[in-house]
Amino acid sequence: MRRRRLLGPLLLTVAAALGTAAAPPTAARAAAPTVPLDRVVPAPASVHEGGTPYTIGAATRIRVPGGSGEVRRIAGHLAGLLRPSTGYALPVTTKDGDGIVLRLGGRGTAELGAEGYRLRADGRAVTLSARRPAGLFHAVQTLRQLLPAAAGEHREQAGPWRIAGGTIADTPRYGYRGAMLDVSRHFFTVSQVKRYIDQLAMYKINKLHLHLSDDQGWRIAIRSWPRLATYGGSTQVGGGKGGYYSQDDYREIIRYAADRYLTVVPEIDMPGHTNAALASYADLNCNGVAPPLYTGTHVGFSSLCVPKKVTYDFVDDVIRELARLTPGRYLHIGGDEAHSTSHADYVTFMDKVQPVVAKYGKTVIGWHQLTGAHPAKGALAQYWGYDATGAAERQQVTDAARNGTGLILSPADRAYLDMKYDKDTPLGLSWAGYVGVRRAYDWDPGNYLQGAPGDAIRGVEAPLWSETLSTSAHIEYMAFPRLPGIAELGWSPADTHDWASYRERLAAQGPRWDALGIHYYRSPEVPWPAA
């Protein structure tokens, strides 16, 4: 689904971060201007500016009057983010009063839905209100962007810490706003995944799709088939040592993501992209002979043996264990680039596997080739096609959408974060073309697939494939600055979509990334502030 073949050697180096050290708190510097309420990414649904700014000071309290333990946890998260840079204690209290106030429920919050929020600031307080805790967490991310960039530093800075007066009322356009991380081509540790989760949460992404299996590596321990991880996970692209997540590791990733209101969507790609499994268990091969482990980047050569009963024992065991570990609603079964599987076998396989997902209480997601079979009721198809995708294939997808299959949009020449920015990009691939920052942002999910009903579009996702990526710096260089644009397409109303405005708001994120140590690409399409 994502690459035809990798041409040339893998380039596993990237430019170093361009951040500069912030001035110590004792150094004299000009006070940063108050950030306008409409400078946020993703763009809020409604902004009304005016009134006295609120200034965070030594006496500021973070208040959760009558708040649940979950609301207190969000308040503690906010305090933990702001204490290092401000130097203030920012105690969390359940007593009412002025300061930073987090309120769950109350007048006018019903219309905010499961993820919306209201932020109101004046000279006495900044109040975050929501119907559900996820909305309060998203409000915290907006609040962070309304403070000076130095608020992201990990050591004390000189203030002031002002929040502009006025009101933001905000709800998401789509309920599914995802990012995918390929941990199969190159393995990323739990701490590396957590770092990416924190970055996704800043832009109100709510799904983390983990690509847990492919030809080059199997990354999740399955107790009933232990060699999948211990042998199938022992290598990666280029022949490195690979790795895998124990079931406790996977639970920790899920817990960490859930604390930031991201749902983990695990993917086991099948019937193709399965060489790591085939190498681990000979019986999964039609000829009963296990192939060697694979460390290259070609695609489409592997397939589970569709006629064999053991194939479905394997699938049942894997899905059962993964479903038990995963509290989220969705389980991704892949289904792309199964070039070594006949069409008849592909349809047979998908018809047998989708009911297994339902048996264990999950909803199927598959790459859009699933629409060439018989998508189960309620299934979602993830469209990764691009300008070169044939009309017949697009028609197949739109027909399925008209028949009730929901769509997640990840067009490869728009949303794939592993595509090179331009010919000089030292990382990534270019089989779908070059994807600059404007190209990644300047499309509308609501009318991207002609013929697909608007209500079939469930959201967007930004996949990041890792054939050429092996460090957190590589991830960040390819994700930033394009990821926030995909996040905005998923969150913000269509009528806020404007490249000229967005590029200015995006430029203002640069100093924030510098403060946070994010290794981003300084695209010439964006008017970054001078260092």
Stockholm file with secondary structure:
# STOCKHOLM 1.0

chainA/1-531         MRRRRLLGPLLLTVAAALGTAAAPPTAARAAAPTVPLDRVVPAPASVHEGGTPYTIGAATRIRVPGGSGEVRRIAGHLAGLLRPSTGYALPVTTKDGDGIVLRLGGRGTAELGAEGYRLRADGRAVTLSARRPAGLFHAVQTLRQLLPAAAGEHREQAGPWRIAGGTIADTPRYGYRGAMLDVSRHFFTVSQVKRYIDQLAMYKINKLHLHLSDDQGWRIAIRSWPRLATYGGSTQVGGGKGGYYSQDDYREIIRYAADRYLTVVPEIDMPGHTNAALASYADLNCNGVAPPLYTGTHVGFSSLCVPKKVTYDFVDDVIRELARLTPGRYLHIGGDEAHSTSHADYVTFMDKVQPVVAKYGKTVIGWHQLTGAHPAKGALAQYWGYDATGAAERQQVTDAARNGTGLILSPADRAYLDMKYDKDTPLGLSWAGYVGVRRAYDWDPGNYLQGAPGDAIRGVEAPLWSETLSTSAHIEYMAFPRLPGIAELGWSPADTHDWASYRERLAAQGPRWDALGIHYYRSPEVPWPAA
#=GR chainA/1-531 SS CCCSCCCSCCCCCCCCCCCCCCCCTTSCCCCCCCCCGGGCSSCCSEEEECSCCEEECTTCCEECTTCCHHHHHHHHHHHHHHHHHHCCCCCEESSCSSEEEEEESCTTCGGGTTTCEEEEECSSEEEEEESSHHHHHHHHHHHHHHSCGGGGCSSCCCCCEEECSEEEEECCSCSEEEEEEECSSSCCCHHHHHHHHHHHHTTTCCEEEEECEETTEECBCCTTSTHHHHTTTSCCGGGCCCCCBCHHHHHHHHHHHHHTTCEEEEECCCSSSCHHHHHHCGGGSTTSCCCCCCCSCCCSCCCCCTTCHHHHHHHHHHHHHHHHHCCSSEEECCCCCCTTSCHHHHHHHHHHHHHHHHHTTCEEEEEGGGGGSCCCTTCEEEECCCTTSCHHHHHHHHHHHHTTCEEEECCHHHHCTTBCSSTTCSSSBCTTCCCCHHHHHSCCTTTSSTTSCGGGEEEEEEEECCTTCCSHHHHHHHHTTTHHHHHHHHHSCGGGCCHHHHHHHHHTHHHHHHHHTCCCCCCTTSCCCCC
#=GC SS_cons         CCCSCCCSCCCCCCCCCCCCCCCCTTSCCCCCCCCCGGGCSSCCSEEEECSCCEEECTTCCEECTTCCHHHHHHHHHHHHHHHHHHCCCCCEESSCSSEEEEEESCTTCGGGTTTCEEEEECSSEEEEEESSHHHHHHHHHHHHHHSCGGGGCSSCCCCCEEECSEEEEECCSCSEEEEEEECSSSCCCHHHHHHHHHHHHTTTCCEEEEECEETTEECBCCTTSTHHHHTTTSCCGGGCCCCCBCHHHHHHHHHHHHHTTCEEEEECCCSSSCHHHHHHCGGGSTTSCCCCCCCSCCCSCCCCCTTCHHHHHHHHHHHHHHHHHCCSSEEECCCCCCTTSCHHHHHHHHHHHHHHHHHTTCEEEEEGGGGGSCCCTTCEEEECCCTTSCHHHHHHHHHHHHTTCEEEECCHHHHCTTBCSSTTCSSSBCTTCCCCHHHHHSCCTTTSSTTSCGGGEEEEEEEECCTTCCSHHHHHHHHTTTHHHHHHHHHSCGGGCCHHHHHHHHHTHHHHHHHHTCCCCCCTTSCCCCC
//
